[in-house]
Amino acid sequence: MNQVRPAGIWSSAIVWGLLWAPGVVLLETLFDWHKTGHLDSAEDIVAKLALFMVVGALCGLVLPRFRDLRGTATVMRLGSTAQVVLFILLMLLLLAGLAWMWIAKV
């Protein structure tokens, strides 16, 4: 059985830069439009797009290195108890954030 070769670093950077960035900028622009009632200027949208494309490309360059570390001994393995505790702490943090937003709205 042949194994599929993982995508290269540059193809990963292109995918993250060209696919992730426009979607995030579109969602943010639509959210701001819904919230404020007006659209940002074209220069602001293009600046956001360029910034998110650079950040996406950098993420695409970095993520394959973490994928390569996955099988080595340098990656810390959490026990099941630590995973449950981490999950509960994250859910409590989420609830606290939602409560804070709800209190601020009222």
For each residue, the residues with C-beta under 8 A, 3 or more apart:
1:
2:
3:
4:
5:
6: 64 67
7: 11 12 15 64
8: 11 12 64
9: 12 13 60 61 64
10: 13 14
11: 7 8 14 15
12: 7 8 9 15 16 60 61 63 64
13: 9 10 16 17 56 57 58 60 61
14: 10 11 17 18 57 60
15: 7 11 12 18 19 20 60
16: 12 13 19 20 21 56 57 59 60 63
17: 13 14 20 21 53 54 56 57 60
18: 14 15 21 22 53 56
19: 15 16 22 23 56
20: 15 16 17 23 24 52 56 59
21: 16 17 18 24 25 49 52 53 55 56
22: 18 19 25 26 49 52
23: 19 20 26 27
24: 20 21 27 28 52
25: 21 22 28 29 45 48 49 52
26: 22 23 29 30
27: 23 24 30 31
28: 24 25 31 32 48
29: 25 26 32 33 39 40 45 48
30: 26 27 33 34
31: 27 28 34 35
32: 28 29 35 36 39 40
33: 29 30 36 37 38 39
34: 30 31
35: 31 32
36: 32 33
37: 33
38: 33
39: 29 32 33 45
40: 29 32 44 45 48
41: 44 45
42: 45 46
43: 46 47
44: 40 41 47 48
45: 25 29 39 40 41 42 48 49
46: 42 43 49 50
47: 43 44 50 51
48: 25 28 29 40 44 45 51 52
49: 21 22 25 45 46 52 53
50: 46 47 53 54
51: 47 48 54 55
52: 20 21 22 24 25 48 49 55 56
53: 17 18 21 49 50 56 57
54: 17 50 51 57 58
55: 21 51 52 58 59
56: 13 16 17 18 19 20 21 52 53 59 60
57: 13 14 16 17 53 54 60 61
58: 13 54 55 61 62
59: 16 20 55 56 62 63
60: 9 12 13 14 15 16 17 56 57 63 64
61: 9 12 13 57 58 64
62: 58 59 65 66
63: 12 16 59 60 66 67
64: 6 7 8 9 12 60 61 67 68
65: 62 68 69
66: 62 63 69 70
67: 6 63 64 70
68: 64 65 71 72
69: 65 66 72 74 75
70: 66 67 75
71: 68 75
72: 68 69 75
73:
74: 69
75: 69 70 71 72
76:
77:
78: 82 83 86
79: 82 83
80: 83 84
81: 84 85
82: 78 79 85 86
83: 78 79 80 86 87
84: 80 81 87 88
85: 81 82 88 89
86: 78 82 83 89 90
87: 83 84 90 91
88: 84 85 91 92
89: 85 86 92 93
90: 86 87 93 94
91: 87 88 94 95
92: 88 89 95 96
93: 89 90 96 97
94: 90 91 97 98
95: 91 92 98 99
96: 92 93 99 100
97: 93 94 100 101
98: 94 95 101 102
99: 95 96 102 103
100: 96 97 103 104
101: 97 98 104 105
102: 98 99 105 106
103: 99 100 106
104: 100 101
105: 101 102
106: 102 103
